[in-house]
Amino acid sequence: MHHHTRMGRFGVLLAAAGLAVSGLVALPGNAAEAHKPRPKPVACEHRNNNTYPKLLDCVSGAGTFEHLEAFQAIADEHGSRAEGTPGYLASVDYVIEVLEDAGWDAEAVPFSYEGTDSVVQQLTPVPADFGHYVAEGSGEGDVTASVSPVDLALDPPRDSTSGCEAEDFAGFTPGHIALVQRGTCAFGLKAENAEAAGASAVLIMNQCNTPDRCGPLNPTLLPSVVTIPVAGLTFADGELLAQPGSTARVMVDYVTKESVNVIGELRGKNRRNVVMAGAHLDSVEEGAGINDNGSGSAGLLEVAQNLGNHKPQNTLRFAFWGAEEIGLVGSTQWVADQPQKELDKIALYLNFDMIGSPNYYLGVYDANESTFPAPDGVPIPEGSVAVERIFESFYTWADEPYDDSQFSGRSDYQAFIANDIPAGGLFTGAEGVKTDEQQEIWGGTAGDWFDPCYHQACDDLGNVDLHALDVNSDAVAFAVLTFAYSTQDVNGVPGKKVPGRFRIPDPAGPEGTFGP
């Protein structure tokens, strides 16, 4: 695999890290040591990094990677860092320790949400527990029964119409678990037809007619309504359940769950003008979640460590969100819990979700919609364009090509923009496919996903590009320091100029690789 090694104007990873600048990296020898934050160099640890040169000199991709090592060690010990697991709580403890050691006030802020307990188990012919997603709109129940495949298309090209017609259930035995396959019609219609035929539960396997349709299926039934449990599976697990004599247990129970966000704060001279930055801390259940979203969380921690001795003009508040992977729950609940007078103090929100993708491009949320129209119903608060411009100016100064990423609301900034708080952020790509043109600009491999391990067990320490991580750690630092001094261009609140004669250039403009 070819990887681009363009260095830009700054940001060579520390030679002491012993890591390649770009590309996939090997797991460090003793990852368990990463549980404890390593001390920063004395000059950075004790000085006030109150200028761009000082802060960017101290913030590094190597420092960010140390936090990723810690997250990997936590996942190795606990299996994952997913919401509701000991690994997530260990991640919370780690983040609080790093913030407090750096001089920030930090606390775990509880929230509750409606969640599910669920099980999908094959009992015969071979016992197995299957990873799965409870379908949005599923009913409740605890069912043990025979599995009846419904018009499956297991052999290529797998042109499935499974469950789309009532006739597909001709001869279906009431009380059995219906096994249907993705394809042709809505998931909700398949589930409705199954329930009408007397199914006690429905399992929807992925289609696997294309490579991106083989993995775990996360179905939404709405606006259809069913009362029986419904879950999504991988194609391979569906094949196992389709064997003759297959029996299974399917359980879905809706319960109230408790979790926490981590909120760190560095009080500024102006406590009524708050600059927020956030990243989700939870992983998916499949693994460590190092790029998604250890990378964003680690980048924030690296910046926090190097700003602990700074007294900002505006108050800085860093958030590490829980339960993002199950529906932006932690950030949405936190915003909903704030009185309006507290929301009015938030000048802007910066979001960092996946900033080190191994097959990356450098993306900035497209607030001015120069490439991507925002989806229907997604507001872009006034001031968001000024946030976008700061990131673009940074990349221009750093001599790094960048492009637009859709201002989609599909991450933790959604609750903020819904409350008219300006927002922006960075993104290096997930399941999108890199083009030949993008390979020419950023290196990597055309035809592959920007993150080939997106939402998979292989999202580990080998699943980050160190150059992207290094550049974006500095981009986070640059934006945070800019707004720590002044948010006037965003919300009109006067501040102060960042000390020194540093000139922020006009943006060079996006590369336009996503254009028509």
C-alpha positions as CSV (number, residue, x, y, z in Angstrom):
1,M,0.0,0.0,0.0
2,H,1.4,3.4,-1.0
3,H,1.3,6.1,1.5
4,H,1.9,9.8,1.0
5,T,4.7,11.3,3.1
6,R,4.2,15.0,2.4
7,M,5.4,16.8,5.5
8,G,4.1,20.4,5.1
9,R,5.7,23.3,6.9
10,F,5.8,21.6,10.3
11,G,4.9,18.6,12.4
12,V,7.5,16.0,12.0
13,L,6.7,13.3,14.6
14,L,9.3,13.1,17.4
15,A,12.1,10.8,16.4
16,A,12.0,9.4,19.9
17,A,8.6,7.9,19.1
18,G,10.3,5.5,16.7
19,L,7.3,5.6,14.4
20,A,6.9,6.1,10.6
21,V,5.4,9.5,9.7
22,S,2.7,8.0,7.6
23,G,1.0,4.7,7.1
24,L,0.0,1.8,9.3
25,V,2.0,1.3,12.4
26,A,2.8,-1.7,14.5
27,L,1.5,-2.2,18.1
28,P,4.1,-0.8,20.6
29,G,5.9,-3.4,22.7
30,N,4.3,-2.9,26.1
31,A,0.9,-1.3,25.6
32,A,0.0,-1.8,29.2
33,E,2.4,1.0,30.2
34,A,0.1,3.3,28.3
35,H,-2.4,3.3,31.1
36,K,-0.4,6.0,32.8
37,P,0.2,9.3,31.0
38,R,3.8,9.9,30.2
39,P,5.3,13.1,31.4
40,K,5.6,16.0,28.9
41,P,8.9,17.6,28.2
42,V,9.7,20.0,31.1
43,A,9.6,23.1,28.9
44,C,6.1,22.3,27.8
45,E,5.0,21.1,31.2
46,H,5.7,24.3,33.0
47,R,5.4,27.1,30.6
48,N,2.5,29.2,29.5
49,N,1.9,28.1,25.9
50,N,0.1,31.4,25.0
51,T,1.3,31.8,21.4
52,Y,0.9,29.8,18.3
53,P,4.6,29.0,18.0
54,K,4.8,27.9,21.7
55,L,1.7,25.7,21.6
56,L,2.4,24.2,18.2
57,D,5.9,23.4,19.3
58,C,4.6,21.4,22.2
59,V,1.5,19.7,20.7
60,S,2.6,16.7,18.6
61,G,1.2,13.6,16.9
62,A,3.6,11.6,19.1
63,G,2.0,13.0,22.2
64,T,-1.5,12.3,20.8
65,F,-0.4,8.7,19.9
66,E,0.6,8.1,23.6
67,H,-3.1,8.6,24.5
68,L,-4.1,6.2,21.8
69,E,-1.7,3.7,23.4
70,A,-3.6,4.2,26.6
71,F,-7.0,3.6,24.9
72,Q,-5.6,0.5,23.2
73,A,-4.3,-0.9,26.6
74,I,-7.8,-0.3,28.1
75,A,-9.5,-2.1,25.2
76,D,-7.0,-5.0,25.5
77,E,-7.8,-5.4,29.1
78,H,-11.6,-5.0,28.8
79,G,-12.4,-6.2,25.3
80,S,-13.7,-2.8,24.0
81,R,-14.4,0.7,25.1
82,A,-18.0,0.6,24.2
83,E,-20.8,2.4,26.0
84,G,-22.0,0.4,29.1
85,T,-18.7,-1.6,29.4
86,P,-15.9,-1.5,32.0
87,G,-13.7,-0.4,29.1
88,Y,-15.7,2.8,28.7
89,L,-15.5,3.6,32.4
90,A,-11.8,3.0,32.4
91,S,-11.5,5.4,29.5
92,V,-13.5,8.0,31.6
93,D,-11.1,7.5,34.5
94,Y,-8.1,8.0,32.2
95,V,-9.4,11.2,30.7
96,I,-10.2,12.7,34.1
97,E,-6.7,11.8,35.4
98,V,-5.0,13.4,32.4
99,L,-7.1,16.6,32.6
100,E,-6.7,17.0,36.3
101,D,-2.9,16.4,36.2
102,A,-2.7,19.1,33.5
103,G,-4.5,21.6,35.8
104,W,-8.0,21.4,34.4
105,D,-11.2,21.0,36.5
106,A,-12.7,17.7,35.3
107,E,-15.8,15.7,36.3
108,A,-17.9,12.8,35.2
109,V,-21.4,14.2,34.5
110,P,-24.1,11.5,34.7
111,F,-26.9,11.1,32.2
112,S,-29.6,8.5,31.7
113,Y,-31.2,7.1,28.5
114,E,-33.5,4.5,27.2
115,G,-31.4,1.6,26.1
116,T,-31.7,-2.1,25.4
117,D,-30.5,-5.4,26.8
118,S,-30.4,-7.9,24.0
119,V,-29.3,-11.4,23.1
120,V,-29.1,-13.3,19.8
121,Q,-27.9,-16.9,20.4
122,Q,-27.9,-19.9,18.1
123,L,-28.7,-23.0,20.2
124,T,-28.5,-25.7,17.5
125,P,-26.9,-27.2,15.5
126,V,-23.9,-25.4,17.0
127,P,-24.2,-23.0,19.9
128,A,-23.0,-19.5,19.2
129,D,-23.5,-15.9,20.4
130,F,-23.9,-13.4,17.6
131,G,-23.0,-9.7,17.6
132,H,-26.1,-7.8,16.5
133,Y,-27.9,-4.4,16.4
134,V,-31.4,-4.1,17.8
135,A,-33.5,-2.6,15.1
136,E,-34.7,0.9,15.7
137,G,-38.4,0.4,16.3
138,S,-38.1,-3.2,17.5
139,G,-40.6,-4.6,19.9
140,E,-39.7,-6.4,23.1
141,G,-39.6,-10.1,24.0
142,D,-37.6,-13.1,24.9
143,V,-38.1,-15.9,22.4
144,T,-36.6,-19.4,22.0
145,A,-37.8,-21.1,18.8
146,S,-36.9,-22.7,15.6
147,V,-35.4,-20.5,12.8
148,S,-37.3,-20.4,9.5
149,P,-35.4,-18.9,6.5
150,V,-37.6,-16.8,4.3
151,D,-36.8,-16.7,0.6
152,L,-33.0,-16.2,1.1
153,A,-30.6,-15.6,-1.7
154,L,-27.3,-17.0,-0.3
155,D,-25.5,-17.6,-3.6
156,P,-24.1,-14.7,-5.8
157,P,-25.4,-12.4,-7.1
158,R,-27.7,-12.5,-4.0
159,D,-30.5,-10.5,-5.6
160,S,-32.7,-10.7,-2.5
161,T,-36.4,-9.9,-2.2
162,S,-36.7,-11.8,1.1
163,G,-39.7,-10.9,3.1
164,C,-41.0,-8.2,0.8
165,E,-44.2,-10.0,-0.1
166,A,-46.8,-11.7,2.1
167,E,-46.5,-14.7,-0.2
168,D,-42.8,-15.1,0.9
169,F,-44.2,-16.5,4.2
170,A,-46.5,-19.1,2.6
171,G,-46.1,-22.2,4.8
172,F,-44.4,-20.3,7.6
173,T,-44.9,-21.9,11.0
174,P,-46.4,-19.4,13.5
175,G,-44.1,-19.1,16.5
176,H,-40.9,-19.6,14.6
177,I,-38.2,-16.9,14.3
178,A,-38.2,-15.5,10.8
179,L,-34.8,-15.1,9.1
180,V,-35.0,-12.6,6.3
181,Q,-32.3,-10.9,4.2
182,R,-31.7,-7.3,3.3
183,G,-32.7,-6.3,-0.2
184,T,-35.3,-4.6,-2.4
185,C,-37.8,-3.2,0.2
186,A,-37.8,-1.5,3.5
187,F,-36.7,-3.3,6.7
188,G,-39.9,-2.3,8.3
189,L,-42.0,-4.0,5.6
190,K,-40.1,-7.2,6.0
191,A,-40.7,-7.1,9.8
192,E,-44.4,-6.3,9.4
193,N,-44.9,-9.2,6.9
194,A,-43.1,-11.5,9.3
195,E,-45.2,-10.5,12.3
196,A,-48.4,-10.8,10.2
197,A,-47.3,-14.4,9.4
198,G,-47.0,-15.2,13.1
199,A,-43.3,-14.9,13.6
200,S,-42.2,-14.6,17.2
201,A,-39.1,-12.6,16.3
202,V,-37.3,-11.4,13.2
203,L,-33.6,-11.6,12.4
204,I,-32.5,-9.5,9.3
205,M,-29.2,-10.7,7.8
206,N,-27.1,-8.4,5.6
207,Q,-27.2,-9.0,1.8
208,C,-23.5,-9.4,0.9
209,N,-24.3,-8.6,-2.8
210,T,-21.4,-6.0,-2.5
211,P,-18.5,-6.0,-0.1
212,D,-19.9,-3.2,2.0
213,R,-23.1,-5.1,2.6
214,C,-21.6,-8.1,4.3
215,G,-20.9,-6.8,7.8
216,P,-23.2,-6.0,10.8
217,L,-26.6,-4.7,9.8
218,N,-28.1,-1.8,11.8
219,P,-31.7,-1.7,10.6
220,T,-34.3,1.0,11.1
221,L,-37.9,-0.2,11.0
222,L,-39.6,3.2,11.4
223,P,-42.1,4.4,10.4
224,S,-43.3,0.7,10.5
225,V,-44.4,-0.5,13.9
226,V,-44.0,-4.1,15.2
227,T,-44.4,-5.6,18.7
228,I,-41.9,-8.5,18.3
229,P,-38.1,-8.3,18.8
230,V,-36.1,-7.5,15.6
231,A,-32.3,-7.5,15.2
232,G,-29.8,-7.1,12.4
233,L,-26.9,-9.5,11.7
234,T,-23.9,-10.1,9.4
235,F,-24.4,-12.1,6.3
236,A,-22.1,-14.8,7.7
237,D,-24.1,-15.2,10.9
238,G,-27.3,-15.4,8.9
239,E,-25.8,-18.2,6.8
240,L,-25.2,-20.1,10.1
241,L,-28.7,-19.5,11.3
242,A,-30.1,-20.7,7.9
243,Q,-28.8,-24.2,8.5
244,P,-31.4,-27.0,8.8
245,G,-32.4,-27.7,12.4
246,S,-31.4,-24.2,13.6
247,T,-32.9,-23.0,16.8
248,A,-32.1,-19.7,18.5
249,R,-32.9,-17.3,21.3
250,V,-33.7,-13.7,20.6
251,M,-34.2,-11.3,23.5
252,V,-34.8,-7.5,23.4
253,D,-35.6,-5.6,26.6
254,Y,-36.0,-1.8,26.9
255,V,-34.4,-0.5,30.1
256,T,-33.2,2.8,31.5
257,K,-29.4,3.0,31.5
258,E,-26.9,5.3,33.3
259,S,-23.7,6.6,31.8
260,V,-21.4,9.7,32.1
261,N,-19.8,12.4,29.9
262,V,-16.5,13.9,31.0
263,I,-16.5,17.7,31.1
264,G,-13.1,19.5,31.6
265,E,-12.9,23.2,32.1
266,L,-10.1,25.8,32.1
267,R,-11.6,29.0,33.4
268,G,-11.0,32.1,31.5
269,K,-11.2,35.8,32.3
270,N,-14.5,35.9,30.6
271,R,-16.7,33.2,32.2
272,R,-19.7,34.2,30.1
273,N,-18.1,33.4,26.8
274,V,-17.3,29.7,26.6
275,V,-15.4,27.9,23.8
276,M,-16.3,24.3,23.7
277,A,-14.6,21.4,21.9
278,G,-15.6,17.8,22.0
279,A,-15.1,14.2,20.9
280,H,-16.9,11.1,21.6
281,L,-15.1,8.7,24.0
282,D,-17.0,5.5,23.4
283,S,-16.0,2.9,20.8
284,V,-18.3,0.4,19.0
285,E,-18.5,-3.0,20.7
286,E,-16.3,-4.7,18.1
287,G,-13.0,-3.3,19.5
288,A,-10.7,-0.5,20.7
289,G,-12.1,2.3,18.5
290,I,-8.7,3.9,18.0
291,N,-9.5,6.1,15.0
292,D,-13.2,6.2,15.8
293,N,-12.9,8.0,18.1
294,G,-9.8,7.5,20.1
295,S,-8.2,9.9,17.6
296,G,-10.4,12.9,18.4
297,S,-10.3,12.3,22.1
298,A,-6.6,11.9,22.1
299,G,-6.1,15.0,20.1
300,L,-8.1,17.0,22.7
301,L,-6.2,15.5,25.6
302,E,-2.9,16.4,23.9
303,V,-4.0,20.0,23.5
304,A,-5.4,20.1,27.1
305,Q,-2.1,18.9,28.5
306,N,-0.3,21.8,26.8
307,L,-2.7,24.5,27.8
308,G,-3.0,23.7,31.5
309,N,-0.7,26.7,32.5
310,H,-2.5,29.1,30.3
311,K,-5.1,31.6,31.5
312,P,-7.4,32.0,28.5
313,Q,-9.4,35.1,27.8
314,N,-12.5,33.0,27.2
315,T,-13.3,29.9,29.2
316,L,-12.4,26.6,27.6
317,R,-14.6,23.6,28.1
318,F,-13.6,20.2,26.6
319,A,-16.2,17.4,26.4
320,F,-15.7,13.7,26.0
321,W,-19.0,12.3,25.1
322,G,-20.6,8.9,26.0
323,A,-23.0,6.8,24.0
324,E,-22.3,8.5,20.7
325,E,-22.2,5.3,18.8
326,I,-25.7,4.4,19.9
327,G,-27.2,7.7,18.7
328,L,-25.4,10.8,19.9
329,V,-26.9,10.2,23.3
330,G,-24.4,11.8,25.7
331,S,-24.0,15.1,23.9
332,T,-27.8,15.4,23.2
333,Q,-28.6,14.7,26.9
334,W,-25.9,17.2,28.1
335,V,-27.2,20.0,25.9
336,A,-30.8,19.2,26.9
337,D,-29.9,19.4,30.6
338,Q,-28.4,22.9,30.3
339,P,-30.6,25.9,31.2
340,Q,-30.9,28.4,28.3
341,K,-28.8,30.9,30.2
342,E,-25.9,28.4,30.1
343,L,-26.4,27.6,26.5
344,D,-26.3,31.3,25.7
345,K,-22.8,31.5,27.1
346,I,-21.4,28.9,24.6
347,A,-19.8,30.9,21.8
348,L,-19.1,27.9,19.6
349,Y,-18.6,24.2,19.6
350,L,-15.7,22.4,17.8
351,N,-16.2,18.7,17.0
352,F,-13.4,16.1,16.4
353,D,-14.6,12.7,15.3
354,M,-12.1,10.6,13.4
355,I,-9.0,12.8,12.7
356,G,-6.4,10.1,11.8
357,S,-8.0,7.8,9.2
358,P,-5.4,5.5,7.7
359,N,-6.4,6.3,4.1
360,Y,-7.2,9.9,5.0
361,Y,-8.1,13.1,3.4
362,L,-8.1,16.3,5.4
363,G,-11.7,17.4,5.7
364,V,-13.3,20.6,7.2
365,Y,-17.0,20.8,8.0
366,D,-18.5,22.7,5.0
367,A,-20.4,25.4,6.8
368,N,-20.5,27.7,3.7
369,E,-21.9,24.8,1.6
370,S,-19.3,25.4,-1.1
371,T,-19.3,21.7,-1.9
372,F,-22.1,20.0,0.0
373,P,-25.6,21.4,0.6
374,A,-26.5,20.6,4.2
375,P,-29.2,17.8,4.4
376,D,-32.8,18.9,4.9
377,G,-33.5,19.9,8.4
378,V,-29.8,20.5,9.4
379,P,-29.3,24.1,10.4
380,I,-26.0,26.0,10.0
381,P,-26.0,28.6,12.7
382,E,-24.5,32.0,11.9
383,G,-20.9,32.1,12.8
384,S,-20.1,28.6,11.7
385,V,-18.5,29.9,8.5
386,A,-16.0,31.8,10.6
387,V,-15.1,28.5,12.4
388,E,-14.6,26.7,9.0
389,R,-12.4,29.6,7.9
390,I,-10.0,29.2,10.9
391,F,-9.4,25.5,10.1
392,E,-8.9,26.3,6.4
393,S,-6.5,29.1,7.3
394,F,-4.5,26.7,9.4
395,Y,-4.2,24.1,6.6
396,T,-3.2,26.9,4.3
397,W,-0.5,28.1,6.7
398,A,0.7,24.5,7.2
399,D,0.9,23.9,3.4
400,E,-1.6,21.0,3.7
401,P,-4.2,20.5,1.0
402,Y,-7.7,20.1,2.4
403,D,-11.3,19.6,1.2
404,D,-14.8,20.0,2.4
405,S,-16.7,17.5,4.5
406,Q,-20.5,17.7,4.6
407,F,-22.0,19.7,7.5
408,S,-24.3,16.8,8.1
409,G,-25.1,16.9,11.8
410,R,-24.2,13.3,12.0
411,S,-21.9,13.6,15.1
412,D,-22.0,15.3,18.5
413,Y,-22.3,18.8,17.1
414,Q,-25.9,18.0,16.2
415,A,-27.4,19.1,19.5
416,F,-25.4,22.3,19.5
417,I,-26.5,23.5,16.0
418,A,-30.1,22.5,16.9
419,N,-29.8,25.2,19.6
420,D,-28.3,27.8,17.3
421,I,-24.7,27.4,18.6
422,P,-22.1,27.9,15.8
423,A,-20.0,24.8,15.1
424,G,-17.3,23.3,13.0
425,G,-14.9,20.5,13.0
426,L,-12.5,18.1,11.2
427,F,-13.0,14.7,9.6
428,T,-10.6,12.4,7.8
429,G,-13.1,9.9,6.3
430,A,-14.9,6.7,7.2
431,E,-16.7,4.4,4.8
432,G,-16.3,6.7,1.8
433,V,-14.2,5.4,-1.0
434,K,-11.0,7.3,-2.0
435,T,-10.8,8.4,-5.6
436,D,-7.7,8.4,-7.9
437,E,-7.6,12.2,-7.6
438,Q,-7.6,12.1,-3.8
439,Q,-4.8,9.5,-3.9
440,E,-2.8,11.9,-6.0
441,I,-3.3,14.7,-3.3
442,W,-3.2,12.8,0.0
443,G,-1.6,9.5,-0.9
444,G,-3.1,6.3,0.3
445,T,-5.0,3.8,-1.8
446,A,-7.8,4.7,-4.3
447,G,-10.7,2.3,-4.2
448,D,-10.4,1.6,-0.5
449,W,-12.4,3.2,2.3
450,F,-10.8,6.2,4.0
451,D,-11.0,4.0,7.1
452,P,-11.0,0.4,6.0
453,C,-11.5,-0.7,9.6
454,Y,-14.4,1.6,10.3
455,H,-16.6,0.1,13.0
456,Q,-14.6,-3.2,13.0
457,A,-12.3,-5.0,15.4
458,C,-9.2,-4.0,13.4
459,D,-9.7,-0.3,14.4
460,D,-6.6,-0.6,16.6
461,L,-3.2,1.1,16.9
462,G,-2.4,0.1,13.4
463,N,-5.4,1.9,12.0
464,V,-4.2,5.5,12.1
465,D,-2.1,7.6,9.7
466,L,0.5,9.4,11.8
467,H,0.9,12.3,9.5
468,A,-2.9,13.0,9.5
469,L,-2.8,12.6,13.3
470,D,0.1,15.0,13.7
471,V,-1.3,17.7,11.4
472,N,-4.8,17.5,12.9
473,S,-3.5,17.6,16.5
474,D,-1.9,21.0,15.5
475,A,-5.2,22.0,13.8
476,V,-7.1,21.4,17.0
477,A,-4.5,23.4,19.0
478,F,-4.6,26.2,16.5
479,A,-8.4,26.6,16.5
480,V,-8.7,26.3,20.3
481,L,-6.0,28.9,20.9
482,T,-7.5,31.3,18.4
483,F,-10.9,31.1,20.0
484,A,-9.5,31.1,23.5
485,Y,-8.4,34.7,22.8
486,S,-11.3,35.9,20.7
487,T,-14.6,34.7,19.3
488,Q,-15.5,38.1,17.8
489,D,-15.7,36.8,14.2
490,V,-18.1,34.0,15.4
491,N,-20.4,35.6,17.8
492,G,-19.4,39.3,18.0
493,V,-17.9,39.1,21.5
494,P,-14.7,41.2,21.6
495,G,-11.6,39.4,22.9
496,K,-7.8,39.9,22.6
497,K,-5.3,39.3,19.8
498,V,-3.1,36.2,20.2
499,P,0.3,37.5,21.3
500,G,3.1,37.7,18.7
501,R,3.3,38.7,15.1
502,F,1.8,35.5,13.7
503,R,-0.2,36.2,10.5
504,I,-3.2,34.0,9.8
505,P,-3.4,33.6,6.0
506,D,-6.5,33.6,3.9
507,P,-7.7,30.1,3.0
508,A,-6.3,28.7,-0.1
509,G,-9.6,27.0,-0.9
510,P,-10.7,23.3,-0.8
511,E,-9.3,20.9,-3.4
512,G,-12.8,20.3,-4.8
513,T,-12.4,16.5,-5.1
514,F,-16.0,15.9,-4.0
515,G,-17.5,18.4,-6.5
516,P,-19.6,17.5,-9.5
